[in-house]
Amino acid sequence: MTELQLTLSPEQSADNQFIKKQIAKNLDIETNDISEFKIIRKSIDARGRIPLVIMQLRVFINENTDKHIYQEPFNYRNVSNKKEVIIIGAGPAGLFAALRLIELGFCPIIVERGKNVKERKVDVANISKNKELNEESNLCFGEGGAGTFSDGKLYSRSNKRGNTNRIIEIFHYHGAKDEILYEAHPHIGTDILSVVVTNIRKTILECGGQILFSAKVTDILIENGKAKGVRLADNRVLKSDYVILATGHSARDIYRLLQEKNIAIQAKGFAMGIRVEHPQELINHIQYKGYKSEFLPAASYNLTSQVDGRGVYSFCMCPGGMIVPSATERGQVVVNGMSSSARNSPFANSGIVVELHPKDFTEFHQYGELCGVYFQQQLEHLAYASNGGQNQKAPAQRLTDFIRGRLSADIHKSSYLPGIVSSPIHFWLPKLIGDSLREGFRVFDKKMKGFVTSEAIILGVESRTSSPVRIPRHKDTLQHIQIQGLYPCGEGAGYSGGITSSAIDGQRVAEQISFIDNEKNR
Ligand SMILES: Cc1cc2nc3c(=O)[nH]c(=O)nc-3n(C[C@H](O)[C@H](O)[C@H](O)COP(=O)(O)OP(=O)(O)OC[C@H]3O[C@@H](n4cnc5c(N)ncnc54)[C@H](O)[C@@H]3O)c2cc1C
C-alpha cells in the first residue's frame, strides 16, 4: 500500500480509468497491479485559470484492500442498567454526549422539547407554506436540533476544538456518504442529515438509552448547590446527579430561567446581519473564472473584512442551497440557510454578519446579562413588522438598492419558500449594522468582482449566528461555576459554534462526567 497525490482537471478527476493510468505512470507499475485505490483527501484549487482537483490517494498494489475505515471501532453497548445522565436537548451536542456516555457505560436520558424528525418535517413544511409557526417544533427545535435542516457543513472557521475526524466517522457510521471522509470541506446535506439523526436515535435506543420528545424542561432541580434533575412542562420530574444543559442558542426561556434562579450567566459578543442570495451560476462564474464543468461542485465563498475594527464576514455559506425560516416564536422573522446533499438549487446564499459586543446595546442593559437576547429579539420583531405581519414572509431588497439606500421597486425570485416582501432594510436596520454591512460589501466586491450586483437580493434578519449568552463553567471540570453536576454544553452555553464543534463539546462533557463519577466511586 502506498499513497500519492494527483493534480487533475475536473473532468479527469471523474474518470477512474484515467486516474488508474496516472497512478500506474507515477508509480511505474502496470494498471493491472492496482488492486484498488481510495480517495483519502480531495480539494479544489480555484486560484489559477482553470480549477484543479487535488486528490490524495491510497493505492493497494497486488494486495487485499484495507476494509477497516474507522480509526477506532465504536463501543456502543447495553447501558440500560447503568447510571442515568439527563441530557436536555437533542441537538448535535446532546446526541454526541449521549453516544459517548454509552461508550463510557452510562445510560443517557435525552429530553427534547421538539418532535422526532419525521413529525418535525411536517411542521417545517408548514412554515414554508407560510402557515402558523409551531413554537416547539421548527428549524431550531426538535430531533437533531438546529443542525437537522441545515447544509450540514462539517467544517468551521475554527477546527481546533478537538477531534473532528472522530465526529465525521460517527456521522458516516450512521449513514452519511463516503465523501465526508475525504472532502476538504465535507457537508452532509439536509436530506441525509434526517436519516443520520434517525439512525443515531436508533443506536441510543438499542443500547437502552431513552429519548423523550415533546418534553420541555421548565426547571432545573437544585439542592444545596447540586443539580438533582429536571422538571418538565407537564410537571413530570426526572432525577439524576448529572444534568447536561445542551439547549442551543434559541432556548431563550432557559436563559431567563437561569437568570430568575440567580444561576450565573454572562452576556457575550455575537454577530448579526442579513442573508444574501445570488444565482449560483454567477458565483460559479466568479469563483471558477468562467470555467464550466459538470464535474465541479457548486462554488462557495468565504469572505471577511474589518470595518472600523469590527469583523464583517460571510457566515454559513450554502452553495446550491435555499434560505429558510428559522424563527422560534411568533411575531419574529429570522433567516438562515440549508442545502441538500446534491447542492443543486439554482441559488447560492450566505449570512453576511457584523460582529457585535455587549457594549453595542447599552439601551438594553436594563435586562442585565440578557441584553444581547433583547437586542436580537428587537430586530427579529422589526423584520416581522416590516412584512406587514404576513407570518414568515421575509423582508427583502436588491443588494444594490440596499447599498444606495432606496426601496426596491421590484424583487426577483428567491429560494425562500414562505415568500418575500420588498422592504427598505437600509432604513430600519440599526445604523451600526447597516453601515458596517455596506462597507463590508464594498470590500467583498473587490475580493470577488461581481459580488455586488442587482441580481443579488438580501433577506432579513440573520440573527441566530451564535449565542448572545455564555453559561459559565469550570475550565477543567466543565461543571457550572456554581452548580455541581450541571454541565452547560454546546452552542447555547457559548462553547461551540456549528455542528462539529457542538458534537465535540458534547463528547468532552460526557468524558468529564465519566471521569468525575469514577473519581467519586474510588
Ligand atoms: C438553518 C440552519 C443551518 C445551519 N447550518 C449549519 C451548517 O451547515 N454547519 C454547521 O456547522 N452549523 C450549522 N448551523 C448551526 C448548527 O446547527 C448549530 O451550531 C448546532 O446545531 C448547535 O448544536 P447544539 O446541540 O449546541 O444546539 P441545538 O442544535 O440548537 O440543539 C438544542 C436542542 O435543545 C432543545 N431544547 C431547547 N430548549 C429545551 C428545553 N427547555 N427542554 C428540552 N429541550 C430543549 C432544542 O429543541 C434543540 O433540539 C445551522 C443552523 C441553522 C438554524
The ligand as an SDF file (V2000), in Angstrom:
LIG
                    3D

 53 58  0  0  0  0  0  0  0  0999 V2000
  -30.8140   26.5990    9.2380 C   0  0  0  0  0  0  0  0  0  0  0  0
  -29.5120   26.3410    9.9190 C   0  0  0  0  0  0  0  0  0  0  0  0
  -28.4270   25.9140    9.1600 C   0  0  0  0  0  0  0  0  0  0  0  0
  -27.2030   25.6180    9.7750 C   0  0  0  0  0  0  0  0  0  0  0  0
  -26.1730   25.1270    9.0280 N   0  0  0  0  0  0  0  0  0  0  0  0
  -25.0440   24.7000    9.6220 C   0  0  0  0  0  0  0  0  0  0  0  0
  -24.0140   24.0510    8.8950 C   0  0  0  0  0  0  0  0  0  0  0  0
  -24.1220   23.8190    7.6970 O   0  0  0  0  0  0  0  0  0  0  0  0
  -22.8970   23.6740    9.5690 N   0  0  0  0  0  0  0  0  0  0  0  0
  -22.7320   23.9070   10.9130 C   0  0  0  0  0  0  0  0  0  0  0  0
  -21.6930   23.5400   11.4640 O   0  0  0  0  0  0  0  0  0  0  0  0
  -23.6890   24.5310   11.6260 N   0  0  0  0  0  0  0  0  0  0  0  0
  -24.8400   24.9140   11.0180 C   0  0  0  0  0  0  0  0  0  0  0  0
  -25.8270   25.5090   11.7600 N   0  0  0  0  0  0  0  0  0  0  0  0
  -25.5900   25.7270   13.1950 C   0  0  0  0  0  0  0  0  0  0  0  0
  -25.7160   24.4010   13.9480 C   0  0  0  0  0  0  0  0  0  0  0  0
  -26.9160   23.7780   13.5920 O   0  0  0  0  0  0  0  0  0  0  0  0
  -25.6100   24.6400   15.4310 C   0  0  0  0  0  0  0  0  0  0  0  0
  -24.3650   25.2290   15.6920 O   0  0  0  0  0  0  0  0  0  0  0  0
  -25.7120   23.3460   16.2270 C   0  0  0  0  0  0  0  0  0  0  0  0
  -26.8920   22.6520   15.9080 O   0  0  0  0  0  0  0  0  0  0  0  0
  -25.6570   23.6350   17.7330 C   0  0  0  0  0  0  0  0  0  0  0  0
  -25.7680   22.4200   18.4060 O   0  0  0  0  0  0  0  0  0  0  0  0
  -26.3250   22.3160   19.9080 P   0  0  0  0  0  0  0  0  0  0  0  0
  -26.5580   20.8750   20.1420 O   0  0  0  0  0  0  0  0  0  0  0  0
  -25.4210   23.0580   20.8030 O   0  0  0  0  0  0  0  0  0  0  0  0
  -27.7050   23.1020   19.9040 O   0  0  0  0  0  0  0  0  0  0  0  0
  -29.0140   22.9070   19.0150 P   0  0  0  0  0  0  0  0  0  0  0  0
  -28.7090   22.2260   17.7380 O   0  0  0  0  0  0  0  0  0  0  0  0
  -29.6400   24.2440   18.9440 O   0  0  0  0  0  0  0  0  0  0  0  0
  -29.9140   21.9060   19.8580 O   0  0  0  0  0  0  0  0  0  0  0  0
  -30.5300   22.2760   21.0490 C   0  0  0  0  0  0  0  0  0  0  0  0
  -31.7340   21.3800   21.2680 C   0  0  0  0  0  0  0  0  0  0  0  0
  -32.2430   21.6430   22.5820 O   0  0  0  0  0  0  0  0  0  0  0  0
  -33.6510   21.6110   22.5280 C   0  0  0  0  0  0  0  0  0  0  0  0
  -34.1780   22.4080   23.6510 N   0  0  0  0  0  0  0  0  0  0  0  0
  -34.1010   23.7460   23.8270 C   0  0  0  0  0  0  0  0  0  0  0  0
  -34.6930   24.1130   24.9700 N   0  0  0  0  0  0  0  0  0  0  0  0
  -35.1690   22.9870   25.5490 C   0  0  0  0  0  0  0  0  0  0  0  0
  -35.8980   22.7250   26.7310 C   0  0  0  0  0  0  0  0  0  0  0  0
  -36.2730   23.7190   27.5570 N   0  0  0  0  0  0  0  0  0  0  0  0
  -36.2540   21.4450   27.0110 N   0  0  0  0  0  0  0  0  0  0  0  0
  -35.9160   20.4200   26.1730 C   0  0  0  0  0  0  0  0  0  0  0  0
  -35.2220   20.6230   25.0160 N   0  0  0  0  0  0  0  0  0  0  0  0
  -34.8360   21.8940   24.7100 C   0  0  0  0  0  0  0  0  0  0  0  0
  -33.9920   22.2150   21.1860 C   0  0  0  0  0  0  0  0  0  0  0  0
  -35.2830   21.8410   20.7620 O   0  0  0  0  0  0  0  0  0  0  0  0
  -32.8750   21.6520   20.3070 C   0  0  0  0  0  0  0  0  0  0  0  0
  -33.2650   20.4580   19.6680 O   0  0  0  0  0  0  0  0  0  0  0  0
  -27.0520   25.8120   11.1720 C   0  0  0  0  0  0  0  0  0  0  0  0
  -28.1510   26.2790   11.9320 C   0  0  0  0  0  0  0  0  0  0  0  0
  -29.3590   26.5330   11.3180 C   0  0  0  0  0  0  0  0  0  0  0  0
  -30.5270   27.0210   12.1460 C   0  0  0  0  0  0  0  0  0  0  0  0
  1  2  1  0
  2  3  1  0
  2 52  2  0
  3  4  2  0
  4  5  1  0
  4 50  1  0
  5  6  2  0
  6  7  1  0
  6 13  1  0
  7  8  2  0
  7  9  1  0
  9 10  1  0
 10 11  2  0
 10 12  1  0
 12 13  2  0
 13 14  1  0
 14 15  1  0
 14 50  1  0
 15 16  1  0
 16 17  1  0
 16 18  1  0
 18 19  1  0
 18 20  1  0
 20 21  1  0
 20 22  1  0
 22 23  1  0
 23 24  1  0
 24 25  2  0
 24 26  1  0
 24 27  1  0
 27 28  1  0
 28 29  2  0
 28 30  1  0
 28 31  1  0
 31 32  1  0
 32 33  1  0
 33 34  1  0
 33 48  1  0
 34 35  1  0
 35 36  1  0
 35 46  1  0
 36 37  1  0
 36 45  1  0
 37 38  2  0
 38 39  1  0
 39 40  1  0
 39 45  2  0
 40 41  1  0
 40 42  2  0
 42 43  1  0
 43 44  2  0
 44 45  1  0
 46 47  1  0
 46 48  1  0
 48 49  1  0
 50 51  2  0
 51 52  1  0
 52 53  1  0
M  END
$$$$
